[in-house]
């Protein structure tokens, strides 16, 4: 049953990607301006602009352009960058690793801190621990990622001199794992603190609701230790809303990485997308946006699978 559901979701994912690509293609092609002014620079005569657009294939009808792009994309060819001439797939894949490192580290940090804090706040309701966890949550929600990143740079790089302020690694030490980890601390912390707040709040509220259920009172009446009742029985059911939030946060993490990568000069998908926007590099923008759309779809699929693993009562048809 689960396997059939996954196959159906993948079929829907293909249709959704097709729809997203059609909408993105139309929006970018119909937007005012074009890449010719950026590529050549300065003022362009209509004749030169027409020559550049013809060389890039932008003078053809939109339907013809889209059909050619879809047929090539089906073969794994997403075109070449208008700016550099490099294959779009190569550019995106080169930047995908740093972005996955950043978002994966931020998600792991948020989960390792938020879930225990949420559990502690729920079982110690209206105590100092609850107030502390709520303060951490309020802190994470209140500050935008770009401001938080700048403040962390000022504190840990400029004032304390403990961590590097930007970049993926140090020059000449690209293969040094320790140097790469030190460069990743601040951007991961910046992105993780934002997600940590929402994870903690949902864990606390969901666990508080689960602790009021009859099966929890029955387990306690049988003499089971509180640790077993909370972590094995109550928390498992309380995690279903949390899993939903985690699944929805994955595209948010990728989107938030755009600002974080810009602040920390992190060579990921976010910086690639920002540069493509300013340069009106349509093929790169299409590749980046389709990758983000695929992340959203895969995140929803993984969330559905996680529901089944957490609660076997959930059935798929």
Buried (B, 14 or more C-beta within 10 A) or exposed (E): EEEEBBEEBEEEBEEBBEEBBEEBBEEBEEEEEBBBBBBEEEEBEEEEBBBBBEEBEBEBEEEEBBEEBEEEBEEEEBBBBBBEEEBBBEBBEBBBEBBBBBBEBBBEBBBEBBBEBBBBBBBBEEEEBBEBBBEBBEEBEEBEBBEBBBEBBEEBBEEEEEBBBBBBBEEEEEEEEEBBEBBBBBBBBBBBBBBBBBBBBBBBBBBBBBBEBEEBEEBBEEEBEEEEBBEEBBBEBBBBBBBBBBBBBBBBBBBBBBBBBBBBEBBBBBBBBBBBBEBBBBBBBBBBBBBBBBBBBBBBBBBBBBBBEBEEEEEBE
